[in-house]
Amino acid sequence: MMLSTMHSMPGYKTMKLLGLVKGNTIRARNVGHDFVAVLKNLTGGEIEEYTKMIAESREQSLDRMVHEATLLGANAVLGLRFSTTAVMSGAAEILAYGTAVIVEPE
């Protein structure tokens, strides 16, 4: 599956538009991670536990979007975007979305 944040893919012609595809996940913070975060807040530096959690969430959302595009018969997703929204205190949604298409080399 080819993925692009662009609305077209250089060297390819969009043959068929299949529609919007998306994938999301909602993750909550962990008490253990919060304790480490408080310590990091005092001393400064990256909070690796949260960085890892968000990166994993982004990948899971992306995988779910690609799965949806595959079910439609797409071989590419154009206009790929990510969105993050706080759902409640301590929980966030990561959403990946784009347009499923069939492309062919020019």
Buried (B, 14 or more C-beta within 10 A) or exposed (E): EEBBEEEEBEEBEBEEEBEBBBBBBBBEBBEEBEEBBEEBEEEEEEBEBBEEBBEEBBEBBBEBBBEBBBEBEBBBBBBBEBEEEEEEEEEBBBBBBBBBBBBEEE
